[in-house]
Amino acid sequence: MRRRRNQVTIAAVAFALGLLVVVQLRTQASGAAFAGLSSQDLTVLVANLNARNDQLRREVATLDRELTTIDSNRRRGDASIDELRADLQRVRLYAGSEAASGAGVTIMIHGPIDGSAVEDLVNELRNAGAEAMAVAGIRLVPGVVAIGGPGRVTLDGRAVGDPVELDAIGPPDKLTGSLTRSGGLIAQLAATQPGVSVEVTPVDRLVVPATDRDLVPANGHPRL
């Protein structure tokens, strides 16, 4: 048994020595191969290596440029999405499906005003640059009209009471000037409806609620 174990040990040592000899011979052969090259061959070899390195550098530069372009496109894409979202928000605000806030005027109407006079005030404010309006907390959108006789004004089927509050978001100076100018609508109302008084107050910030109406058209469709 001991003899067999010694034979295995000797075989393992011989294998390790043989492996070291093979590695040494290959290393020497490689060195000898380079040593056998002429200076011209070595120059060509170095030139080829330099050319390959230059090619790899160009590929790296190209990939860097592509990465920069992709990143720039992504950033522009994000900006475009943000712009689209902002545009959508503005459309929803003008349509009345979103609440609006900003500077404007608050108008308090006392007395038995009729629906047509309220509509005249609304149209005057709209022509002066009002961007969003509400009467008695009801957002004015297409289809919402003030109707009724003196002291019995209703809006979208709801009575507005007395006084009537009209809120309008827009440039306060223009809205105020349009209503209070000499010979303007308030002066006309004072002449035609003497029991009605109108007070206009510019405000730095007011909130106009969103409409609770369904704004999806029943018959109209986008023209593509």
C-alpha positions as CSV (number, residue, x, y, z in Angstrom):
1,M,0.0,0.0,0.0
2,R,2.8,2.3,0.9
3,R,4.6,1.5,-2.3
4,R,1.5,2.4,-4.4
5,R,1.1,5.7,-2.5
6,N,4.8,6.6,-3.2
7,Q,4.2,5.9,-6.9
8,V,1.2,8.2,-7.0
9,T,3.2,10.9,-5.3
10,I,6.1,10.6,-7.7
11,A,3.7,10.7,-10.7
12,A,2.1,14.0,-9.3
13,V,5.5,15.6,-8.8
14,A,6.6,14.5,-12.3
15,F,3.4,16.0,-13.8
16,A,4.0,19.3,-12.1
17,L,7.6,19.5,-13.2
18,G,6.5,18.7,-16.8
19,L,3.9,21.5,-16.7
20,L,6.5,24.0,-15.5
21,V,8.8,23.0,-18.3
22,V,6.1,23.4,-20.9
23,V,5.2,26.9,-19.7
24,Q,8.9,27.9,-19.6
25,L,9.4,26.7,-23.1
26,R,6.4,28.6,-24.4
27,T,7.5,31.7,-22.7
28,Q,10.9,31.4,-24.2
29,A,9.4,30.6,-27.6
30,S,7.2,33.7,-27.5
31,G,10.2,35.9,-26.5
32,A,12.3,34.2,-29.2
33,A,9.6,34.9,-31.7
34,F,9.7,38.7,-31.0
35,A,13.4,38.6,-30.8
36,G,13.5,37.1,-34.3
37,L,11.5,40.0,-35.8
38,S,13.4,42.7,-37.7
39,S,13.1,46.3,-36.6
40,Q,10.9,46.9,-39.7
41,D,8.5,44.1,-38.6
42,L,8.4,45.5,-35.1
43,T,7.6,48.9,-36.5
44,V,4.8,47.5,-38.5
45,L,3.5,45.6,-35.5
46,V,3.6,48.7,-33.3
47,A,1.9,50.8,-36.0
48,N,-0.9,48.2,-36.3
49,L,-1.4,48.3,-32.5
50,N,-1.5,52.1,-32.6
51,A,-4.0,52.0,-35.4
52,R,-6.2,49.6,-33.5
53,N,-6.0,51.7,-30.4
54,D,-7.0,54.8,-32.5
55,Q,-9.9,52.9,-33.9
56,L,-11.1,51.9,-30.4
57,R,-10.8,55.5,-29.3
58,R,-12.9,56.7,-32.2
59,E,-15.5,54.1,-31.3
60,V,-15.5,55.3,-27.7
61,A,-15.9,58.9,-28.9
62,T,-18.8,57.9,-31.2
63,L,-20.6,56.1,-28.4
64,D,-20.1,59.1,-26.1
65,R,-21.7,61.4,-28.8
66,E,-24.6,59.0,-29.2
67,L,-25.1,58.9,-25.5
68,T,-25.1,62.7,-25.3
69,T,-27.6,62.8,-28.2
70,I,-29.9,60.3,-26.5
71,D,-29.7,62.2,-23.2
72,S,-30.5,65.5,-25.0
73,N,-33.4,63.9,-26.8
74,R,-34.7,62.5,-23.6
75,R,-34.5,65.9,-21.9
76,R,-36.2,67.6,-24.8
77,G,-38.9,64.8,-24.7
78,D,-39.4,65.5,-21.0
79,A,-39.7,69.2,-21.8
80,S,-42.2,68.6,-24.5
81,I,-44.3,66.4,-22.2
82,D,-44.2,69.2,-19.6
83,E,-45.4,71.7,-22.2
84,L,-48.2,69.4,-23.3
85,R,-49.3,69.0,-19.7
86,A,-49.2,72.8,-19.2
87,D,-51.2,73.3,-22.4
88,L,-53.8,70.7,-21.3
89,Q,-54.1,72.4,-17.9
90,R,-54.8,75.8,-19.6
91,V,-57.4,74.2,-21.9
92,R,-59.1,72.5,-18.9
93,L,-59.0,75.9,-17.0
94,Y,-60.6,77.8,-19.9
95,A,-63.1,75.0,-20.5
96,G,-64.1,75.2,-16.8
97,S,-63.3,71.6,-15.8
98,E,-60.6,72.9,-13.5
99,A,-60.8,75.4,-10.7
100,A,-59.0,78.7,-11.4
101,S,-57.3,81.2,-9.1
102,G,-55.7,84.6,-9.7
103,A,-56.2,88.3,-9.6
104,G,-59.5,89.8,-10.7
105,V,-62.6,91.5,-9.4
106,T,-65.5,90.6,-7.1
107,I,-68.8,92.3,-8.1
108,M,-71.7,92.5,-5.6
109,I,-75.1,93.2,-7.1
110,H,-77.8,94.4,-4.7
111,G,-81.4,94.7,-5.6
112,P,-83.9,93.1,-8.0
113,I,-81.7,92.6,-11.0
114,D,-82.9,90.5,-13.9
115,G,-81.2,87.7,-15.8
116,S,-80.5,89.8,-18.9
117,A,-78.7,92.4,-16.9
118,V,-76.5,89.7,-15.2
119,E,-75.7,88.4,-18.7
120,D,-74.8,92.0,-19.8
121,L,-72.3,92.2,-16.9
122,V,-70.9,88.8,-17.8
123,N,-70.4,89.7,-21.5
124,E,-68.9,93.0,-20.6
125,L,-66.3,91.3,-18.3
126,R,-65.6,88.7,-20.9
127,N,-65.0,91.3,-23.6
128,A,-62.6,93.1,-21.1
129,G,-60.4,90.0,-20.7
130,A,-62.0,87.9,-18.0
131,E,-60.6,84.4,-18.2
132,A,-62.8,82.6,-15.7
133,M,-66.1,83.6,-14.0
134,A,-68.6,82.4,-11.5
135,V,-72.0,83.7,-10.4
136,A,-73.1,82.7,-6.9
137,G,-70.4,80.0,-6.9
138,I,-71.5,78.5,-10.2
139,R,-68.9,78.4,-12.9
140,L,-69.9,80.0,-16.2
141,V,-69.4,77.6,-19.1
142,P,-71.2,77.2,-22.4
143,G,-74.8,76.4,-21.6
144,V,-74.9,78.2,-18.2
145,V,-77.1,81.3,-18.7
146,A,-78.7,83.7,-16.2
147,I,-82.4,84.0,-16.7
148,G,-85.4,85.2,-14.9
149,G,-87.2,88.5,-14.1
150,P,-86.2,91.1,-11.5
151,G,-85.2,89.5,-8.2
152,R,-85.9,86.0,-9.6
153,V,-82.6,85.2,-11.4
154,T,-81.7,81.6,-11.8
155,L,-78.5,80.1,-13.1
156,D,-78.4,76.5,-14.4
157,G,-81.7,75.9,-12.7
158,R,-80.5,77.3,-9.3
159,A,-81.7,80.6,-7.7
160,V,-78.9,83.0,-7.0
161,G,-80.6,85.1,-4.4
162,D,-79.8,88.7,-3.3
163,P,-77.2,90.0,-3.3
164,V,-75.7,88.3,-6.4
165,E,-71.9,87.8,-6.3
166,L,-70.0,87.7,-9.6
167,D,-66.3,86.7,-9.5
168,A,-64.1,87.2,-12.5
169,I,-60.4,86.4,-12.9
170,G,-58.5,88.7,-15.2
171,P,-56.7,92.0,-15.2
172,P,-58.3,93.9,-12.3
173,D,-57.7,97.4,-13.8
174,K,-59.2,96.5,-17.2
175,L,-62.2,94.7,-15.7
176,T,-62.9,97.5,-13.2
177,G,-62.4,100.3,-15.8
178,S,-64.7,98.6,-18.3
179,L,-67.6,98.5,-15.8
180,T,-67.1,101.8,-14.0
181,R,-66.2,104.1,-16.9
182,S,-68.4,107.1,-17.6
183,G,-71.4,105.9,-19.6
184,G,-70.4,102.3,-19.0
185,L,-72.7,99.4,-18.1
186,I,-73.0,100.2,-14.4
187,A,-74.1,103.7,-15.3
188,Q,-76.6,102.3,-17.8
189,L,-78.0,99.9,-15.1
190,A,-78.4,102.8,-12.7
191,A,-80.5,104.6,-15.3
192,T,-82.6,101.6,-16.4
193,Q,-82.9,99.7,-13.0
194,P,-82.7,102.4,-10.3
195,G,-83.3,99.8,-7.5
196,V,-80.1,97.9,-8.4
197,S,-76.6,98.9,-7.1
198,V,-73.3,97.3,-8.3
199,E,-70.1,97.4,-6.3
200,V,-66.8,96.4,-8.0
201,T,-63.8,95.4,-5.8
202,P,-60.4,94.6,-7.3
203,V,-58.7,91.7,-5.5
204,D,-55.2,90.2,-5.7
205,R,-56.4,86.6,-5.6
206,L,-59.8,84.9,-5.8
207,V,-60.8,81.3,-6.6
208,V,-63.4,80.3,-9.2
209,P,-64.6,76.7,-8.8
210,A,-64.7,74.1,-11.5
211,T,-68.0,73.3,-13.2
212,D,-70.0,70.3,-12.2
213,R,-71.5,70.0,-15.7
214,D,-70.6,67.3,-18.1
215,L,-68.5,69.1,-20.8
216,V,-68.4,66.1,-23.2
217,P,-70.3,67.2,-26.4
218,A,-73.2,65.0,-27.4
219,N,-73.1,65.8,-31.1
220,G,-69.9,67.5,-31.9
221,H,-66.7,65.6,-32.8
222,P,-63.1,66.7,-33.4
223,R,-62.3,67.4,-37.0
224,L,-59.2,65.4,-37.9
